[in-house]
Amino acid sequence: MNLTKLFETQAALDEHIMQEHPELQGQNNLDWKLLALQVELGECANEWRGFKKWSKNQKPRTWDRIHCPSCAKKGYYRGNPPVDEVKGRHGLGNHWYYCDDCAGFLVVDKNPLLEEYVDCLHFILSVGLDLQVQHDYIFDFNRDDEESIIDLFAECYAFAGDLYWNSKNGSTITESQNDYQTLLFHFNHLGRKLGFTWEQVEEGYFKKNKINHERQESGY
């Protein structure tokens, strides 16, 4: 697990956000980023569902199928596919429309749990950039440990909270960087416990990063 490329990619997104929101330039943005991280951790836990002991449905939400947003936005459906000048009609016949997003099926398969995890990763990387941490972290993403998923969620919350109060109480940058490294360590193991490979995390991160850039362009 090498985060150098991800830090570089996140830095480009953060710069894009600053360009679109100049009021954020020249100020300490750690407070809202850390709150956003905790919110995303909660959303990730909600998709995991393992803490919902009162429910008979505690199975993680790792698959969901939705209508392709690009096709739906253009008003296409399976019965009226347009003819592409280059690709023609989809190879499966007139009831299929070729789309780079949905691969011709007018639906998109998603992994809600992974999506929430990489949303957390976006904010963790952004916080690391603000704290000027080293960018060449290398962790063993497959390392085993005895901590439960609930333990790991709680520790991520706790260290995000520590970083928040450190930024308010004037702790040294070294203290904050140490807390950050511990947060990153636990977040790494959380991903493994949730069943992700590092390849899945990277792919999910870059896919969502592209969407986040597009959202800035569209005034999201």
C-alpha positions in Angstrom: 0.0 0.0 0.0 1.8 3.1 -1.3 0.0 6.4 -0.9 2.4 8.6 -2.9 0.3 8.7 -6.1 -2.9 9.1 -4.1 -1.6 12.1 -2.3 -0.6 13.7 -5.6 -4.0 13.0 -7.0 -5.7 14.4 -4.0 -3.6 17.6 -4.1 -4.9 18.3 -7.6 -8.5 17.9 -6.4 -7.9 20.1 -3.4 -6.4 22.8 -5.7 -9.5 22.5 -8.0 -11.8 23.0 -4.9 -9.8 26.0 -3.8 -10.1 27.6 -7.3 -13.9 27.0 -7.2 -14.2 28.2 -3.6 -11.6 31.0 -3.1 -13.1 31.8 0.3 -11.2 28.7 1.6 -7.8 30.0 0.5 -5.4 31.2 3.2 -7.3 29.7 6.1 -7.1 26.7 8.3 -9.5 24.1 6.8 -8.8 21.2 9.1 -11.9 21.7 11.2 -14.5 21.1 8.5 -12.4 18.4 6.8 -12.2 16.4 10.0 -15.9 16.8 10.7 -16.5 15.7 7.1 -14.3 12.7 7.7 -16.3 11.7 10.7 -19.5 12.0 8.8 -18.2 9.8 6.0 -17.0 7.3 8.6 -20.5 7.1 9.9 -21.9 6.7 6.4 -19.4 3.9 5.8 -20.4 2.2 9.0 -24.0 2.5 8.0 -23.3 0.6 4.7 -21.4 -2.0 6.7 -24.4 -2.5 9.0 -22.6 -4.9 11.4 -23.3 -2.7 14.4 -27.1 -2.8 13.8 -27.7 -5.7 16.3 -31.4 -4.8 16.5 -31.8 -5.6 12.9 -32.0 -9.0 11.1 -30.4 -7.3 8.1 -26.7 -6.9 9.1 -25.2 -7.9 5.8 -22.8 -5.3 4.3 -24.1 -3.4 1.3 -21.5 -4.3 -1.2 -23.6 -4.4 -4.4 -26.3 -2.1 -5.8 -27.6 -1.6 -9.3 -28.9 1.8 -10.4 -29.9 3.3 -13.7 -27.0 4.9 -15.6 -27.1 8.6 -14.7 -25.7 9.6 -18.1 -28.3 7.7 -20.0 -31.1 8.8 -17.8 -30.1 12.4 -18.0 -30.3 12.2 -21.8 -33.7 10.5 -21.7 -32.5 7.2 -23.1 -33.9 3.9 -22.1 -33.6 0.4 -23.4 -36.4 0.8 -25.9 -35.1 3.9 -27.7 -31.3 3.7 -28.1 -29.8 6.4 -30.4 -27.4 5.4 -33.1 -23.8 6.4 -32.4 -22.0 7.5 -35.5 -18.9 5.6 -34.5 -20.1 2.7 -32.4 -23.5 2.2 -34.0 -26.0 0.4 -32.0 -24.8 -1.8 -29.1 -23.8 -5.3 -30.1 -26.7 -6.8 -28.1 -29.3 -5.2 -30.3 -31.6 -2.2 -30.5 -32.7 -2.5 -26.9 -29.2 -1.7 -25.6 -27.5 1.7 -25.7 -23.7 2.0 -25.5 -22.6 4.3 -22.8 -19.1 4.6 -21.3 -20.6 4.7 -17.8 -23.0 1.8 -18.0 -21.2 -0.3 -20.7 -24.4 -0.5 -22.7 -26.7 -2.0 -20.1 -28.4 1.3 -18.9 -27.6 0.3 -15.3 -24.5 0.7 -13.2 -23.3 -1.8 -10.6 -22.0 -0.1 -7.5 -20.4 -1.1 -4.2 -21.9 1.3 -1.7 -19.6 0.2 1.2 -16.4 0.7 -1.0 -17.7 4.0 -2.2 -18.1 5.3 1.4 -14.7 4.0 2.3 -13.0 5.8 -0.5 -15.0 9.0 0.4 -13.3 8.7 3.8 -10.0 8.2 2.1 -10.4 11.5 0.1 -10.7 13.5 3.4 -7.9 11.5 5.1 -5.6 12.4 2.3 -6.7 16.0 2.3 -6.1 16.3 6.0 -2.6 14.8 5.5 -1.8 17.4 2.9 -2.9 20.2 5.3 -0.6 18.7 8.0 2.3 18.4 5.5 2.9 14.8 6.3 5.3 12.7 4.3 3.7 11.2 1.2 5.5 7.9 0.9 3.6 6.0 3.5 3.8 2.2 2.9 1.6 -0.1 4.8 1.0 -3.8 4.6 -2.7 -3.8 3.6 -2.9 -7.5 4.1 -1.6 -7.5 7.7 -3.9 -9.4 10.1 -4.8 -8.1 13.6 -7.2 -8.9 16.3 -9.2 -5.7 16.4 -12.8 -5.8 15.4 -14.4 -3.7 12.8 -16.2 -1.7 15.5 -12.9 -1.2 17.3 -11.4 0.2 14.1 -14.3 2.5 13.3 -14.1 3.8 16.9 -10.3 4.4 16.7 -10.7 6.3 13.4 -13.3 8.5 15.0 -11.2 9.0 18.1 -8.0 10.0 16.2 -9.9 12.3 13.9 -11.3 13.9 17.1 -7.8 14.2 18.5 -6.6 15.9 15.4 -9.5 18.3 15.5 -8.8 19.4 19.1 -5.0 19.5 18.4 -5.7 22.1 15.7 -7.8 24.1 18.1 -5.4 23.9 21.1 -2.2 24.7 19.3 -0.5 21.3 19.5 2.8 21.0 17.6 2.8 19.9 14.0 4.8 16.8 15.1 2.1 15.8 17.5 -0.5 16.1 14.9 1.5 14.2 12.3 1.9 11.4 14.8 -1.8 11.2 15.5 -2.4 11.4 11.7 -0.1 8.4 11.1 -2.0 6.4 13.7 -5.3 7.4 12.1 -4.0 6.2 8.7 -2.8 3.0 10.2 -6.2 2.1 11.7 -8.0 3.2 8.6 -5.8 0.9 6.5 -6.7 -2.0 8.7 -10.4 -1.1 8.6 -10.4 -1.4 4.8 -8.8 -4.9 5.0 -11.3 -6.0 7.7 -14.2 -4.7 5.5 -12.9 -7.2 2.8 -11.3 -4.8 0.3 -8.1 -5.4 -1.6 -5.8 -2.5 -2.1 -6.4 -2.8 -5.8 -10.1 -2.3 -5.2 -9.4 0.7 -3.0 -7.2 2.4 -5.5 -9.6 1.8 -8.4 -12.5 3.1 -6.3 -10.5 6.1 -5.2 -9.5 7.2 -8.7 -13.1 6.6 -10.0 -14.6 8.8 -7.3 -11.8 11.4 -7.7 -12.8 11.8 -11.3 -16.5 12.3 -10.2 -15.4 14.9 -7.6 -13.6 16.9 -10.3 -16.7 16.8 -12.5 -18.8 18.0 -9.6 -16.6 21.0 -9.1 -17.1 21.8 -12.8 -20.8 21.5 -12.6 -21.3 23.6 -9.5 -22.2 20.7 -7.3 
